[in-house]
Amino acid sequence: MAEAETPIAARTWMQHASPTSFGFKVAGWLDGVHRAHTRVCALYDAIVLQFGGAVGTLAAFGPRAQSVAEALSSEIGLPLPAIAWHSTRDRIGVVATTLGLLTATLGKIARDLSLLAQSEVDEVREPHVPGRGRSSSMPQKQNPVACAVILSAAIRMPGLVATVLSGMVQEHERALGGWQAEWEVIPQICALAFEALDHTTTVISGLEVRRDRMAANLDITNGLIFAEALTFALAPSVGRRSASELTTRAIRRAAAERRHLRDVIQDDLEIRGKLSKADTDAVFDPHQYLGTASETIQRVADAALTDIAVDLITATPRDQQ
């Protein structure tokens, strides 16, 4: 990704925190999707034959019951479980919760993207599609409609998953109402997960990343985003506590005088005497305060791509159906 090293303001509690990189943010999304992919692949273990007759014993098939069950299992390509599961619905619960987690993971991506796409921020934009996302009365707008679809799915999903989990508490060998509640809910869960995934793929593949806005937003607090970097630059010479006090004094002055933090510390003899020009340059260079971001991005990308490649290479005929 060309923007992997592009500095961007990290936000905590919806406020500017310290610099990070856009690649690091995307790596966080990818890491979540990677785990979701692993869980979805594991769902194959939950898809087994349901065949047990009236109460699960296959009594009506007589001595040939097991042979019939094995033949049916082979014919339709579903594993034969050790025991019928008429009223033991954890397999259905796993499907619902796994797809629920996937949709929530995609919802987190959509939430971040929609916040970054706000007019005041404007660091990313959804892919432009003629006639899509425009307001009928405000033609200047480009609404993040794909994010809206993903978020709508993520908002609806928990209630549907809760229905499945609630229905798992069933009566005896065949329940009344619990498994019937799955009939409409499970298709909705699958449809919403697919819809969210489809729109996420579309958005990410054509996402417009605005480096100029990322750079501009880094500086909207007049350098206060580098306060932590300043504290840690001062700490070796004055100690952590004194460094924090000096930084706090400087940021209060910068805010009161509406000046850039760098200009303020240049006027502060106590601080200026502790930092060389090279030190000061490093404090206010966001590229110098990204920690292990690059290594982390590479590690996350390698892990995701490796696992996906292994899944494709080792796919069984059942996986490919």
Secondary structure by P-SEA (a helix, b strand, c coil): cccccbbbbbbccccccbbbbaaaaaaaaaaaaaaaaaaaaacccccccccccccccccccccaaaaaaaaaaaaacccccccccccccaaaaaaaaaaaaaaaaaaaaaaaaaaaaccccccccccccccccccccccccccaaaaaaaaaaaaacaaaaaaaaaacccccccccccccccaaaaaaaaaaaaaaaaaaaaaaacccccaaaaaaaacccccccaaaaaaaaacccccaaaaaaaaaaaaaaaaaacccaaaaaaacaaaaaaccaaaaaaaacccccccaaaaaaaaaaaaaaaaaaaaaaaccccccc
